[in-house]
Amino acid sequence: MTDRTAPAAAAARDEETIEWEVIVAAPPELVWQFWADPARLVRWMGTEATLEPRPGGDIVVRYGNGAVMRGEIVEVDQPRRLVFTWGWEDPAEIVRPGESRVEVTLEAADQGTRVHVRHLGLPTPERAGHAEGWDYFLGRLLEAAA
């Protein structure tokens, strides 16, 4: 069983933040691996990833369309919380590396793990596209980790 909460209600609270909550049918320790292990991360997001799950470590996700997301790990509390910066390498993109932040919180739930994702610091023209992207990729996480 999965549960999705759309980002719209959360976005209304803070105009630069979009957020989701999903229930993944797996324990937090396993769901954590889908965020912290590059081989598992690319099962639901991107085609290639580099990730050093430690404060100051790099996170780079390459997508099939050539886009590259680059960030830095800010906080690691395995298997409960991962925080990293987020931005696009392409200079034509508005959100550049380090200009926004993603907070992922994992909590045991009756049906598995409650995954709460907050993406902060997104300018107005970028929120809808990032919301669509997170909705798509969190749906893939539900399938990959279950």
C-alpha positions as CSV (number, residue, x, y, z in Angstrom):
1,M,0.0,0.0,0.0
2,T,1.3,3.5,-0.8
3,D,0.0,6.9,0.2
4,R,0.9,10.1,-1.6
5,T,0.3,13.6,-0.4
6,A,0.4,16.2,-3.2
7,P,2.8,19.1,-2.8
8,A,0.2,21.8,-3.4
9,A,-1.0,22.2,0.2
10,A,2.5,22.3,1.6
11,A,3.7,24.8,-1.0
12,A,1.0,27.2,0.1
13,R,2.7,27.5,3.5
14,D,6.1,28.6,2.2
15,E,6.2,29.9,-1.3
16,E,9.8,28.8,-1.8
17,T,9.2,25.2,-0.5
18,I,7.6,22.2,-2.1
19,E,7.1,19.0,-0.2
20,W,5.8,15.5,-0.4
21,E,5.0,12.6,1.9
22,V,4.9,9.0,0.6
23,I,4.7,5.7,2.4
24,V,7.1,3.1,1.0
25,A,6.4,-0.5,1.7
26,A,9.9,-1.2,3.1
27,P,11.7,-0.6,6.4
28,P,13.6,2.7,6.9
29,E,17.0,0.9,6.7
30,L,16.2,-0.3,3.2
31,V,14.6,2.9,2.0
32,W,17.7,4.8,3.3
33,Q,19.8,2.8,0.8
34,F,17.8,4.1,-2.1
35,W,18.9,7.6,-1.1
36,A,22.5,6.9,0.0
37,D,23.8,4.2,-2.3
38,P,24.4,5.4,-5.9
39,A,23.6,2.0,-7.4
40,R,20.2,2.1,-5.7
41,L,19.6,5.8,-6.3
42,V,19.7,5.3,-10.1
43,R,17.1,2.6,-9.9
44,W,14.6,5.4,-9.4
45,M,16.3,8.7,-10.2
46,G,18.8,9.4,-13.0
47,T,21.0,7.1,-15.0
48,E,24.3,7.6,-13.2
49,A,25.1,8.9,-9.7
50,T,28.0,9.8,-7.5
51,L,27.2,10.1,-3.8
52,E,29.4,10.5,-0.7
53,P,26.9,10.2,2.2
54,R,28.9,12.4,4.7
55,P,28.7,16.1,5.4
56,G,30.7,17.9,2.7
57,G,30.4,14.9,0.3
58,D,29.4,15.3,-3.3
59,I,26.1,14.3,-4.8
60,V,25.9,14.2,-8.6
61,V,23.0,12.8,-10.6
62,R,23.1,12.5,-14.3
63,Y,19.9,12.1,-16.2
64,G,19.2,10.4,-19.6
65,N,18.4,13.8,-21.2
66,G,21.9,15.1,-20.4
67,A,20.9,17.2,-17.4
68,V,23.3,17.0,-14.4
69,M,22.2,17.9,-10.8
70,R,25.1,18.7,-8.5
71,G,25.0,19.3,-4.8
72,E,26.8,18.8,-1.5
73,I,25.7,16.7,1.4
74,V,24.8,18.9,4.4
75,E,23.5,16.5,7.0
76,V,23.5,12.7,7.5
77,D,21.6,10.9,10.3
78,Q,21.4,7.3,9.0
79,P,18.7,6.0,8.5
80,R,16.5,8.9,9.5
81,R,17.6,12.1,7.7
82,L,19.6,13.3,4.6
83,V,20.0,16.9,3.6
84,F,21.8,18.1,0.5
85,T,22.0,21.1,-1.7
86,W,20.6,20.9,-5.2
87,G,21.2,22.7,-8.5
88,W,21.8,22.2,-12.2
89,E,25.3,22.3,-13.9
90,D,23.9,23.9,-17.0
91,P,24.5,27.7,-16.8
92,A,21.2,28.3,-18.6
93,E,19.3,26.8,-15.7
94,I,17.9,29.2,-13.0
95,V,18.7,26.9,-10.0
96,R,22.5,26.5,-9.9
97,P,24.5,24.1,-7.6
98,G,24.1,25.1,-4.0
99,E,21.1,27.4,-4.5
100,S,18.4,25.2,-3.2
101,R,18.2,22.4,-0.5
102,V,16.5,19.1,-0.3
103,E,15.6,17.6,3.2
104,V,14.7,13.9,3.3
105,T,13.2,12.5,6.5
106,L,12.5,8.8,7.0
107,E,10.2,7.5,9.7
108,A,8.9,4.0,10.5
109,A,5.2,3.7,9.7
110,D,2.6,0.9,10.0
111,Q,2.9,0.1,6.3
112,G,6.7,0.6,6.0
113,T,8.5,4.0,5.9
114,R,7.1,7.5,5.7
115,V,9.3,9.5,3.4
116,H,9.0,13.3,3.8
117,V,10.8,15.3,1.2
118,R,11.1,19.1,1.3
119,H,12.8,21.1,-1.5
120,L,13.6,24.6,-0.2
121,G,14.8,27.8,-1.9
122,L,13.1,27.3,-5.3
123,P,12.3,30.5,-7.1
124,T,8.7,30.9,-8.4
125,P,9.4,29.9,-12.1
126,E,11.1,26.7,-10.9
127,R,8.6,25.3,-8.4
128,A,6.1,23.8,-10.9
129,G,8.8,21.9,-12.9
130,H,10.5,20.7,-9.7
131,A,7.2,19.6,-8.2
132,E,6.4,17.6,-11.4
133,G,9.9,16.0,-11.3
134,W,9.7,15.0,-7.6
135,D,6.2,13.6,-8.1
136,Y,7.5,11.5,-10.9
137,F,10.6,10.3,-9.2
138,L,9.0,9.6,-5.8
139,G,6.5,7.4,-7.7
140,R,9.5,5.5,-9.1
141,L,11.0,5.2,-5.6
142,L,7.7,3.6,-4.4
143,E,8.1,0.9,-7.0
144,A,11.9,0.4,-6.7
145,A,12.0,0.2,-2.9
146,A,8.8,-1.9,-2.3
